[in-house]
Amino acid sequence: MKTLLQGERVRLTQVAKSDLAAIASWYDNSDFSRRFDALPAAPRTVEHLESWLDESNESNNQYTFAIRDETDAFIGYVELESILWIHRNGWVSIAIGEDEYQGKGYGTEAMQLLIDFAFYECSLHRLQLTVFSYNIPAIQMYEKLGFKKEGTHREFILRDGQTYDMHLYGLLNHEWTK
């Protein structure tokens, strides 16, 4: 049997209240916010994030995991959310907050663990996500993991006077397990 939520370089754990200050600091960086969210890039308070975490922990259709590196440092989080249990579908997302951890495979490994959790532990059939067309590193990671581009919301987002598309990607259980 596979070790759940433990990879070679990262492991997924519960997000702790002590992690929320780091997440709040990431939202001070507009580049982070603009890659992660369509909402205006704006700071988030620890109190706001506490509400988000409490809602996640109380939900029966959402899982939020901290990403921790080999030294147990908190480097980001992944979410499996908006699960439609009757249809066995869910949305996934990832946030790596510190630049020093981006582009080094931590996100890919964390997503592999989350996908395994979704398909093997939760018995989901389909995972989906959205990504902005300017987030090339994320698109490359999702495609490397086997996600297929299923559609595009053309000119979905306006940033700095320019429009960008938002792509929908999906991954089916049988595509992951083959």
Residue, then its C-alpha position, 0 to 999 in steps of 0.5 A: m500500500k502507498t504511503l498517503l500524502q508523503g512524497e520524496r521531497v514533500r509531504l501534505t499535512q493539515v494547514a496550521k493556524s501558525d501557517l496563516a501569517a505566511i499565506a497572508s504575506w504571500y498575498d502582499n505580493s501581487d504576482f502571487s495573487r495574480r497567478f492564483d486568483a481572478l479577484p483583484a490583487a489585495p492583501r488578506t488578513v490572518e483573520h480572513l484566512e482563519s475564516w477560510l481555514d475554518e470553513s475548509n476544515e468544517s466542509n464535507n466537500q473540501y480538503t486543504f493541505a499544507i505543503r511541507d518540504e524536507t525540513d518541514a518548512f511550510i512552502g504552500y498549500v493544495e486544495l481539493e474542493s467543490i467536490l460533487w460526491i454524486h458525480r465524483n468530480g472535484w476542483v484542484s488548486i495549488a499555491i507555492g508562496e515563496d519564489e525559492y520553491q517555485g520551478k523546482g518540482y515541489g509543486t509537481e510532487a505536491m500535486q501528484l500526492l493530491i491527485d493520488f488522494a483524490f482518486y485513490e482515497c476519495s474515489l473521485h472520477r474527475l479532477q478539474l482546474t482553471v489557469f490563466s493563459y499567462n501562467i505558463p509554468a503552471i500550464q506546463m506542470y498541469e500538462k506534465l501531470g496529464f491534465k488535458k485542456e478542455g476549453t477556454h474562456r476567451e478574454f476572461i481576465l483584464r490585467d494592466g489594460q490587457t485581456y487574457d484567457m482562462h483555460l479549463y483543464g481536466l484529468l480523469n481517473h483512468e488517465w491517471t492510473k494507466 
